Every structure is written in structure tokens, then in C-alpha cells.
Amino acid sequence: MSRLAQANIAATAIIGFPGTVVSTSYTGDQISYRIDVRGQTIDAERSSAGATILAPGTPVEVSWDAADVRILEG
């Protein structure tokens, strides 16, 4: 699952792209986001423990560790 960081603290991203929060859904222990990244919609989740809920329109960096990348054949 993708991790989210507000754009101003995203300097540590290993692989990442700038995006904008489109919608937010709070489900108790998780916060689900739909994020526009270069015209594509990405779904991401993060723990709600201690997290600030990001409002639609918030700029974010969608990022993940290179070790988490899997290449699928087909």
C-alpha cells in the first residue's frame, strides 16, 4: 500500500510522485484516500493513529520503498 506524506515533508521519498487528494474516507483505524497523480487515480490507505486527515485538494507525495516494488508478468 502506498504511504502518504504532505508535499512539504516528502523529501525522503525513495520512489514517488506528486499528487492531489481527491477524496478522503475515515474508517476508524484507517484513512482511505483517492489521489490524482498525473491524471491517474491511485487508492492509498494509512493508519489513522495520530494522523491528520488530509482534505481534498491537499498536495501530497505518493511514495514507497524500492524494496516493495514487484514486477508482474503478463
HELIX and SHEET records of a PDB file:
HELIX    1   1 ALA A    7  ILE A    9  5                                   3    
HELIX    2   2 ALA A   66  ASP A   68  5                                   3    
SHEET    1   A 5 ARG A   3  GLN A   6  0                                        
SHEET    2   A 5 PRO A  59  TRP A  64 -1                                        
SHEET    3   A 5 ILE A  15  TYR A  26 -1                                        
SHEET    4   A 5 GLN A  30  VAL A  37 -1                                        
SHEET    5   A 5 GLN A  40  SER A  47 -1                                        
END                                                                             
